[in-house]
Amino acid sequence: MTPAPSREPPTTDPVEIRIASLDELEACRALEEEAFDFAPTESIPGWVRHMTDSHGGITLTAHVAGQLVGFSYALPAFEDTGPYLFSLGLVVKRGHRSSGIGRSLKLRQRHEAVARGYRVMRWTIGSLNSHSFHLALTVLGARAIAMHPTPLDALQSRVYMDEVLCEWDLVGRPARVARPEPRRDLLHSVEIPWDHRAMASADPDLAAQWRQGVAAAMRELFARGMYADEVILDRRRRRAWLAFSTGADRQSA
Ligand SMILES: CC(C)(COP(=O)(O)OP(=O)(O)OC[C@H]1O[C@@H](n2cnc3c(N)ncnc32)[C@H](O)[C@@H]1OP(=O)(O)O)[C@@H](O)C(=O)NCCC(=O)NCCS
């Protein structure tokens, strides 16, 4: 009997994270197209990333044994309360995932951002993307704070585009907050699929139903002033829940 192939063999070679060169920025397109099932016309050209990097953006690439295996792109943004860094694309190549490369990219991006005077980073995550939520909320200490549909969402129903806005306080809450169990501040949890891409390719209608249900639940919780700050995982049974609470509950917990 042929043994089942390992889905994500761990990366054992050291990972180098660096500020991306123009050539590397162009090379990021292939990773982006593969990760999001984009056509070549849908990925962001290297020269655009280069221009935004020249004006306050920060794109970092990850390399293992000389091979480009990931990147994190972010551009400068602004709102009433001041400037922030808006991250628009975090990708780690298949075969290198779940070995800490995504975390290393974001931690280095935080370091670079704080050195340039940013205090906040934001990005959006597809409502069913438990892997990405776990990294953002549990590992890094960001919070999911609002629904944020994108125009691409309507244009490209074949792609699960980002729709939940996350905010990372770069100078406040430390990454990977250790919490006593059980959580006393947990008000609600919303289950999301363990592997939304596998679900979407096996049963697109089921994935669409999940997405609608999860988005409706999250919209209601955000409207009630809550945010999600952790993904509770049952790794053995491959199940995941977004944990919602409020600042007031956290302080009294
Ligand atoms: C999301 C992504 C960038 C994460 O990169 P990564 O290098 O695998 O991330 P890390 O290894 O640093 O951290 C991943 C964490 O998620 C956990 N994880 C793995 N599979 C998971 C799943 N199905 N659900 C929840 N968490 C999961 C890992 O165990 C790890 O947590 P741990 O440190 O507590 O063990 C990568 O999976 C990817 O490129 N995905 C496709 C593109 C994408 O969705 N990008 C995000 C857009 S917002």
The ligand as an SDF file (V2000), in Angstrom:
LIG
                    3D

 48 50  0  0  0  0  0  0  0  0999 V2000
   -2.2960   31.9740    6.1120 C   0  0  0  0  0  0  0  0  0  0  0  0
   -0.8190   31.6450    5.8360 C   0  0  0  0  0  0  0  0  0  0  0  0
   -0.1130   32.8700    5.3000 C   0  0  0  0  0  0  0  0  0  0  0  0
   -0.1820   31.2310    7.1740 C   0  0  0  0  0  0  0  0  0  0  0  0
    1.2080   31.0210    6.9880 O   0  0  0  0  0  0  0  0  0  0  0  0
    2.0120   29.9200    7.8500 P   0  0  0  0  0  0  0  0  0  0  0  0
    3.4530   30.0650    7.5420 O   0  0  0  0  0  0  0  0  0  0  0  0
    1.3910   28.5990    7.6400 O   0  0  0  0  0  0  0  0  0  0  0  0
    1.7090   30.4450    9.3180 O   0  0  0  0  0  0  0  0  0  0  0  0
    2.4330   29.9970   10.6750 P   0  0  0  0  0  0  0  0  0  0  0  0
    3.0810   28.6590   10.4940 O   0  0  0  0  0  0  0  0  0  0  0  0
    3.3120   31.1080   11.1380 O   0  0  0  0  0  0  0  0  0  0  0  0
    1.2210   29.9240   11.7020 O   0  0  0  0  0  0  0  0  0  0  0  0
    0.1170   29.1750   11.3750 C   0  0  0  0  0  0  0  0  0  0  0  0
   -0.6340   28.7870   12.6510 C   0  0  0  0  0  0  0  0  0  0  0  0
   -1.8970   28.2740   12.2210 O   0  0  0  0  0  0  0  0  0  0  0  0
   -2.0500   26.9240   12.6910 C   0  0  0  0  0  0  0  0  0  0  0  0
   -2.8850   26.2080   11.7330 N   0  0  0  0  0  0  0  0  0  0  0  0
   -2.5200   25.3520   10.7570 C   0  0  0  0  0  0  0  0  0  0  0  0
   -3.6140   24.9250   10.1140 N   0  0  0  0  0  0  0  0  0  0  0  0
   -4.6780   25.5260   10.7020 C   0  0  0  0  0  0  0  0  0  0  0  0
   -6.0790   25.4810   10.4710 C   0  0  0  0  0  0  0  0  0  0  0  0
   -6.5990   24.7380    9.5080 N   0  0  0  0  0  0  0  0  0  0  0  0
   -6.8810   26.2560   11.2460 N   0  0  0  0  0  0  0  0  0  0  0  0
   -6.3610   26.9980   12.2440 C   0  0  0  0  0  0  0  0  0  0  0  0
   -5.0420   27.0860   12.4950 N   0  0  0  0  0  0  0  0  0  0  0  0
   -4.2160   26.3460   11.7300 C   0  0  0  0  0  0  0  0  0  0  0  0
   -0.6210   26.4170   12.7980 C   0  0  0  0  0  0  0  0  0  0  0  0
   -0.5600   25.2800   13.6490 O   0  0  0  0  0  0  0  0  0  0  0  0
    0.0570   27.6530   13.3890 C   0  0  0  0  0  0  0  0  0  0  0  0
   -0.3000   27.8150   14.7470 O   0  0  0  0  0  0  0  0  0  0  0  0
    0.6430   27.4050   15.9750 P   0  0  0  0  0  0  0  0  0  0  0  0
    1.8480   28.3050   15.8980 O   0  0  0  0  0  0  0  0  0  0  0  0
   -0.2380   27.7000   17.1680 O   0  0  0  0  0  0  0  0  0  0  0  0
    0.9510   25.9450   15.8150 O   0  0  0  0  0  0  0  0  0  0  0  0
   -0.6870   30.4520    4.8280 C   0  0  0  0  0  0  0  0  0  0  0  0
   -1.4630   29.3810    5.2900 O   0  0  0  0  0  0  0  0  0  0  0  0
   -1.1430   30.8040    3.4170 C   0  0  0  0  0  0  0  0  0  0  0  0
   -0.3490   31.2800    2.6020 O   0  0  0  0  0  0  0  0  0  0  0  0
   -2.4380   30.5710    3.0970 N   0  0  0  0  0  0  0  0  0  0  0  0
   -2.9930   30.8570    1.7660 C   0  0  0  0  0  0  0  0  0  0  0  0
   -3.1130   32.3410    1.5150 C   0  0  0  0  0  0  0  0  0  0  0  0
   -3.9270   33.0250    2.6040 C   0  0  0  0  0  0  0  0  0  0  0  0
   -5.0110   32.5840    2.9790 O   0  0  0  0  0  0  0  0  0  0  0  0
   -3.3830   34.1440    3.0900 N   0  0  0  0  0  0  0  0  0  0  0  0
   -3.9770   34.9060    4.1570 C   0  0  0  0  0  0  0  0  0  0  0  0
   -4.7970   35.9910    3.6180 C   0  0  0  0  0  0  0  0  0  0  0  0
   -5.4060   36.9940    4.9540 S   0  0  0  0  0  0  0  0  0  0  0  0
  1  2  1  0
  2  3  1  0
  2  4  1  0
  2 36  1  0
  4  5  1  0
  5  6  1  0
  6  7  2  0
  6  8  1  0
  6  9  1  0
  9 10  1  0
 10 11  2  0
 10 12  1  0
 10 13  1  0
 13 14  1  0
 14 15  1  0
 15 16  1  0
 15 30  1  0
 16 17  1  0
 17 18  1  0
 17 28  1  0
 18 19  1  0
 18 27  1  0
 19 20  2  0
 20 21  1  0
 21 22  1  0
 21 27  2  0
 22 23  1  0
 22 24  2  0
 24 25  1  0
 25 26  2  0
 26 27  1  0
 28 29  1  0
 28 30  1  0
 30 31  1  0
 31 32  1  0
 32 33  2  0
 32 34  1  0
 32 35  1  0
 36 37  1  0
 36 38  1  0
 38 39  2  0
 38 40  1  0
 40 41  1  0
 41 42  1  0
 42 43  1  0
 43 44  2  0
 43 45  1  0
 45 46  1  0
 46 47  1  0
 47 48  1  0
M  END
$$$$
